[in-house]
Amino acid sequence: MICRQVTDPQSDMVRGWRLPVGEGLVGRVAQTGQTIIAADVQTDARHYKGLISKQG
């Protein structure tokens, strides 16, 4: 999957990212076809941590 639309302060960094199906919350949705409701995305175990590690 390629991130084409971002509404985040770091949108320039995230736009264009390639993420494998099954990776992160979005990849999981793409893989299973089922929606995910996460009360706090940052603390959800399925959250893709790659952006955090690139900043840090």
N, CA, C and O atoms as a Maestro MAE file, in Angstrom:
{
 s_m_m2io_version
 :::
 2.0.0
}

f_m_ct {
 s_m_title
 :::
 protein
 m_atom[224] {
  # First column is atom index #
  i_m_mmod_type
  r_m_x_coord
  r_m_y_coord
  r_m_z_coord
  i_m_residue_number
  s_m_chain_name
  s_m_pdb_residue_name
  s_m_pdb_atom_name
  i_m_atomic_number
  :::
  1 25 0.839 -1.154 0.000 1 A "MET " " N  " 7
  2 3 0.000 0.000 0.000 1 A "MET " " CA " 6
  3 2 0.892 1.228 0.000 1 A "MET " " C  " 6
  4 15 1.972 1.235 0.591 1 A "MET " " O  " 8
  5 25 0.416 2.268 -0.679 2 A "ILE " " N  " 7
  6 3 1.145 3.537 -0.712 2 A "ILE " " CA " 6
  7 2 0.261 4.620 -0.108 2 A "ILE " " C  " 6
  8 15 -0.887 4.793 -0.516 2 A "ILE " " O  " 8
  9 25 0.792 5.335 0.851 3 A "CYS " " N  " 7
  10 3 0.045 6.401 1.508 3 A "CYS " " CA " 6
  11 2 -0.038 7.604 0.572 3 A "CYS " " C  " 6
  12 15 0.981 8.198 0.221 3 A "CYS " " O  " 8
  13 25 -1.244 7.954 0.175 4 A "ARG " " N  " 7
  14 3 -1.450 9.073 -0.742 4 A "ARG " " CA " 6
  15 2 -2.040 10.299 -0.055 4 A "ARG " " C  " 6
  16 15 -1.801 11.422 -0.498 4 A "ARG " " O  " 8
  17 25 -2.807 10.109 1.020 5 A "GLN " " N  " 7
  18 3 -3.458 11.221 1.701 5 A "GLN " " CA " 6
  19 2 -3.153 11.150 3.189 5 A "GLN " " C  " 6
  20 15 -3.333 10.107 3.817 5 A "GLN " " O  " 8
  21 25 -2.692 12.257 3.749 6 A "VAL " " N  " 7
  22 3 -2.334 12.299 5.167 6 A "VAL " " CA " 6
  23 2 -2.881 13.588 5.764 6 A "VAL " " C  " 6
  24 15 -2.740 14.658 5.172 6 A "VAL " " O  " 8
  25 25 -3.500 13.492 6.924 7 A "THR " " N  " 7
  26 3 -3.945 14.673 7.664 7 A "THR " " CA " 6
  27 2 -3.236 14.648 9.013 7 A "THR " " C  " 6
  28 15 -3.822 14.266 10.026 7 A "THR " " O  " 8
  29 25 -2.000 15.049 9.015 8 A "ASP " " N  " 7
  30 3 -1.159 14.966 10.191 8 A "ASP " " CA " 6
  31 2 -0.076 16.036 10.069 8 A "ASP " " C  " 6
  32 15 0.297 16.401 8.954 8 A "ASP " " O  " 8
  33 25 0.431 16.540 11.176 9 A "PRO " " N  " 7
  34 3 1.506 17.526 11.088 9 A "PRO " " CA " 6
  35 2 2.745 17.015 10.344 9 A "PRO " " C  " 6
  36 15 3.519 17.809 9.810 9 A "PRO " " O  " 8
  37 25 2.934 15.689 10.309 10 A "GLN " " N  " 7
  38 3 4.094 15.112 9.634 10 A "GLN " " CA " 6
  39 2 3.718 14.541 8.265 10 A "GLN " " C  " 6
  40 15 4.325 13.577 7.800 10 A "GLN " " O  " 8
  41 25 2.717 15.141 7.628 11 A "SER " " N  " 7
  42 3 2.209 14.591 6.376 11 A "SER " " CA " 6
  43 2 3.276 14.515 5.296 11 A "SER " " C  " 6
  44 15 3.265 13.577 4.499 11 A "SER " " O  " 8
  45 25 4.197 15.470 5.242 12 A "ASP " " N  " 7
  46 3 5.251 15.425 4.227 12 A "ASP " " CA " 6
  47 2 6.152 14.210 4.401 12 A "ASP " " C  " 6
  48 15 6.660 13.665 3.421 12 A "ASP " " O  " 8
  49 25 6.351 13.785 5.645 13 A "MET " " N  " 7
  50 3 7.192 12.630 5.918 13 A "MET " " CA " 6
  51 2 6.460 11.321 5.591 13 A "MET " " C  " 6
  52 15 7.084 10.355 5.153 13 A "MET " " O  " 8
  53 25 5.165 11.290 5.799 14 A "VAL " " N  " 7
  54 3 4.397 10.047 5.659 14 A "VAL " " CA " 6
  55 2 3.892 9.836 4.236 14 A "VAL " " C  " 6
  56 15 3.833 8.698 3.770 14 A "VAL " " O  " 8
  57 25 3.531 10.892 3.549 15 A "ARG " " N  " 7
  58 3 2.990 10.769 2.186 15 A "ARG " " CA " 6
  59 2 4.003 10.043 1.302 15 A "ARG " " C  " 6
  60 15 5.181 10.397 1.265 15 A "ARG " " O  " 8
  61 25 3.523 9.025 0.594 16 A "GLY " " N  " 7
  62 3 4.384 8.254 -0.292 16 A "GLY " " CA " 6
  63 2 4.979 7.007 0.349 16 A "GLY " " C  " 6
  64 15 5.620 6.204 -0.329 16 A "GLY " " O  " 8
  65 25 4.769 6.841 1.658 17 A "TRP " " N  " 7
  66 3 5.276 5.636 2.323 17 A "TRP " " CA " 6
  67 2 4.659 4.395 1.733 17 A "TRP " " C  " 6
  68 15 3.496 4.400 1.328 17 A "TRP " " O  " 8
  69 25 5.421 3.350 1.684 18 A "ARG " " N  " 7
  70 3 4.925 2.040 1.251 18 A "ARG " " CA " 6
  71 2 4.845 1.152 2.489 18 A "ARG " " C  " 6
  72 15 5.805 1.026 3.250 18 A "ARG " " O  " 8
  73 25 3.699 0.554 2.667 19 A "LEU " " N  " 7
  74 3 3.456 -0.289 3.832 19 A "LEU " " CA " 6
  75 2 2.898 -1.624 3.367 19 A "LEU " " C  " 6
  76 15 1.917 -1.655 2.623 19 A "LEU " " O  " 8
  77 25 3.502 -2.722 3.789 20 A "PRO " " N  " 7
  78 3 3.002 -4.030 3.362 20 A "PRO " " CA " 6
  79 2 1.602 -4.301 3.902 20 A "PRO " " C  " 6
  80 15 1.268 -3.891 5.014 20 A "PRO " " O  " 8
  81 25 0.791 -4.988 3.113 21 A "VAL " " N  " 7
  82 3 -0.527 -5.428 3.578 21 A "VAL " " CA " 6
  83 2 -0.305 -6.276 4.829 21 A "VAL " " C  " 6
  84 15 0.568 -7.144 4.852 21 A "VAL " " O  " 8
  85 25 -1.094 -6.023 5.857 22 A "GLY " " N  " 7
  86 3 -0.966 -6.748 7.112 22 A "GLY " " CA " 6
  87 2 -0.151 -6.002 8.159 22 A "GLY " " C  " 6
  88 15 -0.160 -6.388 9.328 22 A "GLY " " O  " 8
  89 25 0.550 -4.944 7.770 23 A "GLU " " N  " 7
  90 3 1.396 -4.173 8.682 23 A "GLU " " CA " 6
  91 2 0.628 -2.958 9.202 23 A "GLU " " C  " 6
  92 15 0.051 -2.210 8.414 23 A "GLU " " O  " 8
  93 25 0.617 -2.759 10.499 24 A "GLY " " N  " 7
  94 3 -0.075 -1.617 11.097 24 A "GLY " " CA " 6
  95 2 -1.590 -1.791 11.042 24 A "GLY " " C  " 6
  96 15 -2.102 -2.790 10.538 24 A "GLY " " O  " 8
  97 25 -2.284 -0.802 11.567 25 A "LEU " " N  " 7
  98 3 -3.752 -0.864 11.588 25 A "LEU " " CA " 6
  99 2 -4.332 -0.846 10.181 25 A "LEU " " C  " 6
  100 15 -5.228 -1.631 9.870 25 A "LEU " " O  " 8
  101 25 -3.833 0.039 9.329 26 A "VAL " " N  " 7
  102 3 -4.357 0.150 7.969 26 A "VAL " " CA " 6
  103 2 -4.075 -1.124 7.177 26 A "VAL " " C  " 6
  104 15 -4.939 -1.618 6.453 26 A "VAL " " O  " 8
  105 25 -2.886 -1.639 7.316 27 A "GLY " " N  " 7
  106 3 -2.536 -2.875 6.619 27 A "GLY " " CA " 6
  107 2 -3.373 -4.054 7.070 27 A "GLY " " C  " 6
  108 15 -3.708 -4.938 6.282 27 A "GLY " " O  " 8
  109 25 -3.707 -4.053 8.356 28 A "ARG " " N  " 7
  110 3 -4.555 -5.118 8.903 28 A "ARG " " CA " 6
  111 2 -5.959 -5.043 8.315 28 A "ARG " " C  " 6
  112 15 -6.553 -6.067 7.980 28 A "ARG " " O  " 8
  113 25 -6.489 -3.820 8.190 29 A "VAL " " N  " 7
  114 3 -7.806 -3.621 7.587 29 A "VAL " " CA " 6
  115 2 -7.779 -4.081 6.134 29 A "VAL " " C  " 6
  116 15 -8.702 -4.757 5.679 29 A "VAL " " O  " 8
  117 25 -6.730 -3.721 5.408 30 A "ALA " " N  " 7
  118 3 -6.618 -4.135 4.006 30 A "ALA " " CA " 6
  119 2 -6.536 -5.651 3.885 30 A "ALA " " C  " 6
  120 15 -7.082 -6.232 2.947 30 A "ALA " " O  " 8
  121 25 -5.867 -6.280 4.816 31 A "GLN " " N  " 7
  122 3 -5.692 -7.736 4.785 31 A "GLN " " CA " 6
  123 2 -6.982 -8.480 5.107 31 A "GLN " " C  " 6
  124 15 -7.316 -9.465 4.448 31 A "GLN " " O  " 8
  125 25 -7.710 -8.007 6.126 32 A "THR " " N  " 7
  126 3 -8.890 -8.743 6.600 32 A "THR " " CA " 6
  127 2 -10.198 -8.243 6.004 32 A "THR " " C  " 6
  128 15 -11.178 -8.986 5.941 32 A "THR " " O  " 8
  129 25 -10.217 -6.969 5.561 33 A "GLY " " N  " 7
  130 3 -11.458 -6.386 5.065 33 A "GLY " " CA " 6
  131 2 -12.402 -5.964 6.181 33 A "GLY " " C  " 6
  132 15 -13.542 -5.580 5.920 33 A "GLY " " O  " 8
  133 25 -11.937 -6.032 7.417 34 A "GLN " " N  " 7
  134 3 -12.769 -5.657 8.563 34 A "GLN " " CA " 6
  135 2 -12.253 -4.352 9.171 34 A "GLN " " C  " 6
  136 15 -11.047 -4.114 9.246 34 A "GLN " " O  " 8
  137 25 -13.193 -3.521 9.600 35 A "THR " " N  " 7
  138 3 -12.804 -2.258 10.218 35 A "THR " " CA " 6
  139 2 -12.194 -2.489 11.597 35 A "THR " " C  " 6
  140 15 -12.419 -3.518 12.234 35 A "THR " " O  " 8
  141 25 -11.424 -1.513 12.035 36 A "ILE " " N  " 7
  142 3 -10.822 -1.543 13.371 36 A "ILE " " CA " 6
  143 2 -11.173 -0.237 14.062 36 A "ILE " " C  " 6
  144 15 -11.034 0.840 13.483 36 A "ILE " " O  " 8
  145 25 -11.625 -0.338 15.295 37 A "ILE " " N  " 7
  146 3 -11.839 0.838 16.126 37 A "ILE " " CA " 6
  147 2 -10.787 0.785 17.225 37 A "ILE " " C  " 6
  148 15 -10.726 -0.175 17.993 37 A "ILE " " O  " 8
  149 25 -9.966 1.816 17.294 38 A "ALA " " N  " 7
  150 3 -8.910 1.879 18.303 38 A "ALA " " CA " 6
  151 2 -9.129 3.142 19.133 38 A "ALA " " C  " 6
  152 15 -9.144 4.251 18.598 38 A "ALA " " O  " 8
  153 25 -9.294 2.968 20.426 39 A "ALA " " N  " 7
  154 3 -9.514 4.107 21.315 39 A "ALA " " CA " 6
  155 2 -8.302 5.035 21.326 39 A "ALA " " C  " 6
  156 15 -8.456 6.255 21.389 39 A "ALA " " O  " 8
  157 25 -7.111 4.471 21.265 40 A "ASP " " N  " 7
  158 3 -5.873 5.251 21.245 40 A "ASP " " CA " 6
  159 2 -4.896 4.544 20.313 40 A "ASP " " C  " 6
  160 15 -4.267 3.555 20.691 40 A "ASP " " O  " 8
  161 25 -4.779 5.048 19.120 41 A "VAL " " N  " 7
  162 3 -3.956 4.407 18.091 41 A "VAL " " CA " 6
  163 2 -2.506 4.261 18.558 41 A "VAL " " C  " 6
  164 15 -1.875 3.237 18.297 41 A "VAL " " O  " 8
  165 25 -1.984 5.258 19.234 42 A "GLN " " N  " 7
  166 3 -0.576 5.242 19.665 42 A "GLN " " CA " 6
  167 2 -0.264 4.063 20.598 42 A "GLN " " C  " 6
  168 15 0.848 3.534 20.577 42 A "GLN " " O  " 8
  169 25 -1.236 3.656 21.409 43 A "THR " " N  " 7
  170 3 -0.979 2.571 22.362 43 A "THR " " CA " 6
  171 2 -1.477 1.215 21.866 43 A "THR " " C  " 6
  172 15 -1.249 0.200 22.524 43 A "THR " " O  " 8
  173 25 -2.146 1.183 20.725 44 A "ASP " " N  " 7
  174 3 -2.642 -0.078 20.173 44 A "ASP " " CA " 6
  175 2 -1.458 -0.914 19.688 44 A "ASP " " C  " 6
  176 15 -0.598 -0.408 18.967 44 A "ASP " " O  " 8
  177 25 -1.408 -2.179 20.074 45 A "ALA " " N  " 7
  178 3 -0.298 -3.067 19.716 45 A "ALA " " CA " 6
  179 2 -0.155 -3.230 18.204 45 A "ALA " " C  " 6
  180 15 0.931 -3.556 17.723 45 A "ALA " " O  " 8
  181 25 -1.222 -3.012 17.454 46 A "ARG " " N  " 7
  182 3 -1.179 -3.170 15.991 46 A "ARG " " CA " 6
  183 2 -0.681 -1.918 15.281 46 A "ARG " " C  " 6
  184 15 -0.460 -1.945 14.070 46 A "ARG " " O  " 8
  185 25 -0.500 -0.825 16.011 47 A "HIS " " N  " 7
  186 3 -0.053 0.452 15.441 47 A "HIS " " CA " 6
  187 2 1.346 0.299 14.847 47 A "HIS " " C  " 6
  188 15 2.231 -0.284 15.473 47 A "HIS " " O  " 8
  189 25 1.542 0.828 13.628 48 A "TYR " " N  " 7
  190 3 2.852 0.773 12.976 48 A "TYR " " CA " 6
  191 2 3.801 1.763 13.645 48 A "TYR " " C  " 6
  192 15 3.535 2.964 13.667 48 A "TYR " " O  " 8
  193 25 4.878 1.272 14.176 49 A "LYS " " N  " 7
  194 3 5.812 2.098 14.948 49 A "LYS " " CA " 6
  195 2 6.924 2.700 14.083 49 A "LYS " " C  " 6
  196 15 7.789 3.395 14.614 49 A "LYS " " O  " 8
  197 25 6.927 2.461 12.800 50 A "GLY " " N  " 7
  198 3 7.997 2.916 11.930 50 A "GLY " " CA " 6
  199 2 8.197 4.408 11.916 50 A "GLY " " C  " 6
  200 15 9.340 4.865 11.888 50 A "GLY " " O  " 8
  201 25 7.134 5.191 11.935 51 A "LEU " " N  " 7
  202 3 7.262 6.649 11.929 51 A "LEU " " CA " 6
  203 2 7.940 7.124 13.198 51 A "LEU " " C  " 6
  204 15 8.796 8.008 13.151 51 A "LEU " " O  " 8
  205 25 7.576 6.558 14.314 52 A "ILE " " N  " 7
  206 3 8.172 6.948 15.590 52 A "ILE " " CA " 6
  207 2 9.670 6.676 15.568 52 A "ILE " " C  " 6
  208 15 10.460 7.518 15.997 52 A "ILE " " O  " 8
  209 25 10.068 5.503 15.071 53 A "SER " " N  " 7
  210 3 11.488 5.163 15.047 53 A "SER " " CA " 6
  211 2 12.260 6.037 14.066 53 A "SER " " C  " 6
  212 15 13.447 6.281 14.287 53 A "SER " " O  " 8
  213 25 11.630 6.521 12.981 54 A "LYS " " N  " 7
  214 3 12.306 7.385 12.023 54 A "LYS " " CA " 6
  215 2 12.522 8.777 12.593 54 A "LYS " " C  " 6
  216 15 13.468 9.463 12.204 54 A "LYS " " O  " 8
  217 25 11.650 9.210 13.518 55 A "GLN " " N  " 7
  218 3 11.772 10.539 14.103 55 A "GLN " " CA " 6
  219 2 12.850 10.589 15.164 55 A "GLN " " C  " 6
  220 15 13.529 11.599 15.345 55 A "GLN " " O  " 8
  221 25 12.988 9.486 15.852 56 A "GLY " " N  " 7
  222 3 13.706 9.486 16.979 56 A "GLY " " CA " 6
  223 2 14.973 9.378 17.443 56 A "GLY " " C  " 6
  224 15 15.195 9.438 18.652 56 A "GLY " " O  " 8
  :::
 }
 m_bond[223] {
  # First column is bond index #
  i_m_from
  i_m_to
  i_m_order
  :::
  1 1 2 1
  2 2 3 1
  3 3 4 2
  4 3 5 1
  5 5 6 1
  6 6 7 1
  7 7 8 2
  8 7 9 1
  9 9 10 1
  10 10 11 1
  11 11 12 2
  12 11 13 1
  13 13 14 1
  14 14 15 1
  15 15 16 2
  16 15 17 1
  17 17 18 1
  18 18 19 1
  19 19 20 2
  20 19 21 1
  21 21 22 1
  22 22 23 1
  23 23 24 2
  24 23 25 1
  25 25 26 1
  26 26 27 1
  27 27 28 2
  28 27 29 1
  29 29 30 1
  30 30 31 1
  31 31 32 2
  32 31 33 1
  33 33 34 1
  34 34 35 1
  35 35 36 2
  36 35 37 1
  37 37 38 1
  38 38 39 1
  39 39 40 2
  40 39 41 1
  41 41 42 1
  42 42 43 1
  43 43 44 2
  44 43 45 1
  45 45 46 1
  46 46 47 1
  47 47 48 2
  48 47 49 1
  49 49 50 1
  50 50 51 1
  51 51 52 2
  52 51 53 1
  53 53 54 1
  54 54 55 1
  55 55 56 2
  56 55 57 1
  57 57 58 1
  58 58 59 1
  59 59 60 2
  60 59 61 1
  61 61 62 1
  62 62 63 1
  63 63 64 2
  64 63 65 1
  65 65 66 1
  66 66 67 1
  67 67 68 2
  68 67 69 1
  69 69 70 1
  70 70 71 1
  71 71 72 2
  72 71 73 1
  73 73 74 1
  74 74 75 1
  75 75 76 2
  76 75 77 1
  77 77 78 1
  78 78 79 1
  79 79 80 2
  80 79 81 1
  81 81 82 1
  82 82 83 1
  83 83 84 2
  84 83 85 1
  85 85 86 1
  86 86 87 1
  87 87 88 2
  88 87 89 1
  89 89 90 1
  90 90 91 1
  91 91 92 2
  92 91 93 1
  93 93 94 1
  94 94 95 1
  95 95 96 2
  96 95 97 1
  97 97 98 1
  98 98 99 1
  99 99 100 2
  100 99 101 1
  101 101 102 1
  102 102 103 1
  103 103 104 2
  104 103 105 1
  105 105 106 1
  106 106 107 1
  107 107 108 2
  108 107 109 1
  109 109 110 1
  110 110 111 1
  111 111 112 2
  112 111 113 1
  113 113 114 1
  114 114 115 1
  115 115 116 2
  116 115 117 1
  117 117 118 1
  118 118 119 1
  119 119 120 2
  120 119 121 1
  121 121 122 1
  122 122 123 1
  123 123 124 2
  124 123 125 1
  125 125 126 1
  126 126 127 1
  127 127 128 2
  128 127 129 1
  129 129 130 1
  130 130 131 1
  131 131 132 2
  132 131 133 1
  133 133 134 1
  134 134 135 1
  135 135 136 2
  136 135 137 1
  137 137 138 1
  138 138 139 1
  139 139 140 2
  140 139 141 1
  141 141 142 1
  142 142 143 1
  143 143 144 2
  144 143 145 1
  145 145 146 1
  146 146 147 1
  147 147 148 2
  148 147 149 1
  149 149 150 1
  150 150 151 1
  151 151 152 2
  152 151 153 1
  153 153 154 1
  154 154 155 1
  155 155 156 2
  156 155 157 1
  157 157 158 1
  158 158 159 1
  159 159 160 2
  160 159 161 1
  161 161 162 1
  162 162 163 1
  163 163 164 2
  164 163 165 1
  165 165 166 1
  166 166 167 1
  167 167 168 2
  168 167 169 1
  169 169 170 1
  170 170 171 1
  171 171 172 2
  172 171 173 1
  173 173 174 1
  174 174 175 1
  175 175 176 2
  176 175 177 1
  177 177 178 1
  178 178 179 1
  179 179 180 2
  180 179 181 1
  181 181 182 1
  182 182 183 1
  183 183 184 2
  184 183 185 1
  185 185 186 1
  186 186 187 1
  187 187 188 2
  188 187 189 1
  189 189 190 1
  190 190 191 1
  191 191 192 2
  192 191 193 1
  193 193 194 1
  194 194 195 1
  195 195 196 2
  196 195 197 1
  197 197 198 1
  198 198 199 1
  199 199 200 2
  200 199 201 1
  201 201 202 1
  202 202 203 1
  203 203 204 2
  204 203 205 1
  205 205 206 1
  206 206 207 1
  207 207 208 2
  208 207 209 1
  209 209 210 1
  210 210 211 1
  211 211 212 2
  212 211 213 1
  213 213 214 1
  214 214 215 1
  215 215 216 2
  216 215 217 1
  217 217 218 1
  218 218 219 1
  219 219 220 2
  220 219 221 1
  221 221 222 1
  222 222 223 1
  223 223 224 2
  :::
 }
}
